Amino acid sequence: MEKSRSHEKGGSGLGMSICQRIVEAHGGMITAYRSPEGGL
């Protein structure tokens, strides 16, 4: 795994933002839920 993308490093969540824009551009909808273990 690339260290710069590690959750331990406090990632920015940019990946989810990019996914959202792509899905919505195609007329879809994306949701994410918080995990009890942390993260999404």
ROSE-4610 file (N, C-alpha, C; in Angstrom, 1 decimal, always signed):
// ROSE-4610
residu = [M/M/M/E/E/E/K/K/K/S/S/S/R/R/R/S/S/S/H/H/H/E/E/E/K/K/K/G/G/G/G/G/G/S/S/S/G/G/G/L/L/L/G/G/G/M/M/M/S/S/S/I/I/I/C/C/C/Q/Q/Q/R/R/R/I/I/I/V/V/V/E/E/E/A/A/A/H/H/H/G/G/G/G/G/G/M/M/M/I/I/I/T/T/T/A/A/A/Y/Y/Y/R/R/R/S/S/S/P/P/P/E/E/E/G/G/G/G/G/G/L/L/L]
num = [1/1/1/2/2/2/3/3/3/4/4/4/5/5/5/6/6/6/7/7/7/8/8/8/9/9/9/10/10/10/11/11/11/12/12/12/13/13/13/14/14/14/15/15/15/16/16/16/17/17/17/18/18/18/19/19/19/20/20/20/21/21/21/22/22/22/23/23/23/24/24/24/25/25/25/26/26/26/27/27/27/28/28/28/29/29/29/30/30/30/31/31/31/32/32/32/33/33/33/34/34/34/35/35/35/36/36/36/37/37/37/38/38/38/39/39/39/40/40/40]
x = [+0.8/+0.0/+0.9/+0.5/+1.2/+1.0/+2.1/+2.1/+1.4/+1.4/+0.8/-0.7/-1.3/-2.7/-3.2/-2.4/-2.7/-3.7/-4.6/-5.6/-4.8/-3.8/-3.0/-2.3/-2.1/-1.5/-2.6/-3.9/-4.9/-5.3/-5.7/-6.0/-7.1/-7.1/-8.0/-9.4/-9.6/-10.8/-11.1/-10.1/-10.3/-10.8/-10.4/-10.9/-12.4/-13.0/-14.5/-15.1/-14.5/-15.0/-15.0/-13.9/-13.7/-14.8/-14.9/-15.9/-17.3/-17.7/-19.0/-19.2/-18.2/-18.3/-18.5/-17.8/-17.9/-19.3/-19.7/-21.1/-22.2/-22.1/-23.2/-23.2/-22.0/-21.9/-22.7/-22.8/-23.5/-24.9/-25.4/-26.8/-27.0/-26.0/-26.1/-26.0/-26.1/-25.9/-25.0/-24.2/-23.3/-23.4/-23.4/-23.4/-22.3/-21.9/-20.9/-21.4/-21.1/-21.5/-20.2/-20.2/-19.1/-19.1/-17.9/-17.8/-17.5/-18.0/-17.8/-16.3/-15.5/-14.1/-13.3/-14.0/-13.3/-13.3/-13.3/-13.3/-14.7/-14.7/-16.0/-16.1]
y = [-1.2/+0.0/+1.2/+2.2/+3.5/+4.2/+4.6/+5.2/+6.5/+7.3/+8.6/+8.5/+7.3/+7.1/+6.4/+6.2/+5.5/+6.3/+5.6/+6.2/+6.8/+6.2/+6.6/+8.0/+8.3/+9.6/+10.7/+10.4/+11.4/+11.8/+10.9/+11.1/+12.2/+12.8/+14.0/+13.5/+12.2/+11.8/+12.2/+12.7/+13.1/+12.1/+10.8/+9.7/+9.6/+9.8/+9.7/+10.9/+12.0/+13.2/+13.0/+12.4/+12.2/+11.1/+10.1/+9.1/+9.7/+10.5/+11.2/+12.0/+12.8/+13.6/+12.7/+11.6/+10.7/+10.1/+9.5/+8.9/+9.9/+11.0/+12.0/+12.6/+12.6/+13.1/+12.1/+10.9/+9.8/+9.6/+10.5/+10.5/+9.6/+9.1/+8.2/+8.9/+8.1/+8.6/+7.7/+8.2/+7.4/+7.8/+6.9/+7.1/+6.4/+6.9/+6.2/+6.3/+5.3/+5.2/+5.0/+5.6/+5.5/+4.1/+3.5/+2.2/+2.2/+1.3/+1.3/+1.1/+0.6/+0.4/+1.6/+2.6/+3.8/+3.9/+5.1/+5.2/+5.0/+4.8/+4.6/+3.2]
z = [+0.0/+0.0/+0.0/-0.7/-0.8/+0.5/+1.2/+2.5/+2.5/+1.5/+1.4/+1.5/+1.2/+1.2/+2.4/+3.4/+4.6/+5.5/+6.1/+7.0/+8.2/+8.6/+9.8/+9.5/+8.3/+7.9/+7.8/+8.1/+8.1/+6.7/+5.8/+4.5/+4.3/+3.2/+2.9/+2.5/+2.1/+1.6/+0.2/-0.5/-1.9/-2.8/-2.6/-3.4/-3.5/-2.3/-2.3/-3.0/-2.9/-3.6/-5.1/-5.6/-7.0/-7.5/-6.7/-7.0/-7.1/-6.1/-6.1/-7.4/-7.8/-9.0/-10.3/-10.4/-11.5/-11.6/-10.4/-10.4/-10.7/-10.0/-10.3/-11.7/-12.3/-13.7/-14.7/-14.2/-15.0/-14.5/-13.7/-13.3/-12.1/-11.4/-10.3/-9.0/-7.9/-6.6/-5.8/-5.0/-4.2/-2.7/-1.8/-0.4/+0.3/+1.5/+2.3/+3.7/+4.5/+5.9/+6.7/+7.9/+8.8/+9.4/+9.4/+10.0/+11.5/+12.3/+13.7/+14.0/+13.1/+13.2/+12.9/+12.3/+11.8/+10.3/+9.8/+8.3/+7.7/+6.4/+5.7/+5.2]
